[in-house]
Amino acid sequence: MSFRIAVVSDTHLGSKFQQLSALRKFLRFAKREGAEEILHVGDLFEGRMSHRGSEFLRFLDSADEMVDYAVAKYPDTGLKTSIITGNHDISLMKESGYNPVRAVCKQRDDFKFMGNDEAFVSIHGVKIRLYHPGGSPGLAKSYRAQQEIWRNEITPDILLVGHFHFFNSVYEKGVTGVNAACFQSQTPYEKGKNLHPNVGGVLLDIHNNKRVGVTYVPYDPLNSDW
C-alpha cells in the first residue's frame, strides 16, 4: 500500500508576516493530490515572544484572540490535522495558563492534539516522529535532523522537524528526516540574522517498503497577508 500525507509547520497565525494564502493553497493542493491527512509540526501561533519589538510584529495579542482567529481562519479541507505545539505556542501557555493549540483542537473536529514539542504518530504502520526543537540548526541545514536520528536508539521511519523555517531532507540509518519549511515570510528578526525562510509545505509519498518520496511545494510570500 502506498499513501500520501501533507506536512506543514510554523504557520505563526497572528504574525503580520503569516502566509495564510499560501497555506490555504497548499492544503487545497495536497487534498487534490490525494493526501490522506495533515501533520503540523508546531508553532501554530505567533505567540508572545520576549525579544525586543516582537509586539510590533503581530496583529493579534492575546491567547484568546489567536485561538478565535485560528478556529475561524485556519483552512478546513476535511482532512484530519495532527498537531504539536512549538516554542511560540508555549509562550502563550506561559502567559495565559492554558494551552492554545489544545483549545483549537477542542473547537475544530478536524484537529487532533498530539502533545507539546514532540509526538509519535502511526499511519498505516509507518512510525512518524513530530519534533519542534529550540535553538539553532547548526552549521548545516541537515545537522539537527541527523543529530536526532543518530542519538536515539529507538528511531521512527520518518522524522519531521519544525522551528527552523527551511526545507531540507536527509536519509540516515534507515530514517527519512525532513525539515518542514514554514508559512511565515522573512521577519525583521530573521533579516537581522540573515536568515531566509522557505515558505511552503511538504508532501510525503510513502510506499510498501517504507521508502519515502519527499516533495517540497514552495510559494512566493505575499505582503500583509493578514
N, C-alpha and C positions, 0 to 999 in steps of 0.2 A: 504493500500500500504506500503510495506517495501522497503527500499533502503539503499545503502551503499555509504559512502563518505570516502575519504582519507585525512589525516591531516599530514602536515609537518611543521616544524618550524626551525628557526636558522640554515640555510644552510651555512651561512658565506662564500660565494664564495669570493675567493681572499685570504683566510687564508691558510697557509701551513698545517693546521690541518683539512681542509674541508674533507668531506667524500662523494665525488661525486659518487663514485662507489656504495656505499650503497644507496644513493638517487636514482640512476638510477634503481637499483634492486628493491627497494621498490615501486617506481611508476609503474614499469612494472608489479610487483606482484599485486598491487592494481587494475590495469586495468584488469588483467586476472581474478581477484576475483570479478569483477563486480562493482567496484567503478564508480559512475556517474560523479563525479568531485572531485577537489582537493582544499583544503583550506590551505593557507600558513600563519602562524601566526607571520610573521615578521623576521627581520634580514636575508634578502636575501643575504646581503653582509657582509663581514668582516668590511668594513668601515675604518675609520682612527681614532681610539680611542686614548685618551690622556695619558693612563697610560704608564709609562716609559718602553721602549723596545718594544712597540707594533709594531713599524715599522719593526722589525726583524721577526715578526711572520706572515707576509703576503708576497705573491709573486706578488701581484698587488698593485699599489699605488694610482692611480688617479681614480676619479669617472668615467671618460670616459673609462678607461681600464676595470673597473669592469662591467660596463654596456655592453660593447662589449663582454666580456667573458660570461656573463650570457645569452645574446642573442644567442651566438653560442653554448654554452655548457650545459645550463640547459636542462635536458631531456624533450623531447616533446613526450607525449603519445597520443596526440589527445584529451585529456580531458582538460576542462577549469580549470584554476587555479585562484581563487580569492585570493588576497594578500593584506596585510597591511605592513607598514614599522615597523621596530623596532629601538631601540636606536643606533645600529651600522649603519643602513641605514641613520638615521638622522645626524650622524656625517659627512657623505659625503655631505648632504644638507648644513650643516653649513659652510663647506669649499668651495663647488663648486657653491652654489647658485641655484642649481636645484635639483629636486627630482629624484634620480637614479632609484628607483623602478617604478615610473610613466614612466620614459624613457624606461625601458624594456617593460612595458605594451604597449607602443606605437609602438614597433617594433615586438612584438610577439602577434599574433592573439589569442593564447591560454591563455594569461594572462589578468586579469581584475583587475585594481587598485581600491581598496575599501576605502582607507583612511590612515591617519597617526596614528599609535599606536593602534587604535581600529576601529571596524566597525561591523555593524549588517548585516547579510545576511539571506535570507529566502529561504529554499529549500523544495519544496512540502509542504509549510505551516509550516515548522519547523523553529523556530527563533533561529539563532546561533549568538553568540557574539564572535568575534575575538579580543583578547586583548593582547597587548605586554607592560607590565608594566616595570618600572625600579626598582632599589633597590634589596633587598634580599628577599628570600622566607619566612623567619620567621623560627621558631624553628621546625615546622613540614612541611613536603612536601605539605600537603593539605591546609596549612593555608591561602595562598593568594587567592586561588580559593574559599575557604569557606568565606573569608572576603568579596570578591567581590559579592558573591551571597547574603549574609546577609545584606550588607549595601545598596543595591539598591532595591528600592521599585518595579521598573519595571524590571523583570528578564526574560532572554531568556529561551528557552528549554534546550540549550546547551551552556556552556561557555568554550571556548578554550583559554588557557593561554600559551604564549610563554615566552622566555627570560631566564628561569631557567635551561634549558638543562637536565631536568629529566622528567620521566614519572610518573604520578600519576593520579588517578581518584577518584572522590568523588560524592556523591549524597546528596544534601541538598535542602530543600524547593521545591522539585519537579524539581530541575535543576541538570543535569549531568555536572560536572566540570572536565576538563581534562587538565593536564599539558602535553604539546605536545612533549616532548623529543627534540632531535636535530640531526643534521648531521654534527657535528664537534667533533673530538676526544679531549681528555684532553689536554689543552694548559698549558704552564708553569705557566701562571697566575692562572689557576684553580688548578694546582698541588700545588702551594704555599699556597693555601687556603684549601687544602684537599677536593676539590670538584671532584666528579666523574660523568661525564656526561653519560646519556643514549643515545646511538646512535641508531636511528630508527624512524619509523613512526607509525601512529595510524590509524586503521580502525574503523569507527563508523557504526554500523548496527542499523538503525532507523526504528521502527515498527509503526503500525497504531495508537497505543495508546501513541505514543511518548516515549515509552520505548526504551532505548538506550543500545546496547551492545558495549563494548569498548575492542578492541584488540590491544595490543602493539606488534609491529613486530621489534625485535631487530636485530642488525648487529654487528659483530666484526669489530672494526676500523682497517683501513689499515695505514701503514706508507707512507708518501709522496704521498698522493693521489691527486696530482695536476700536 
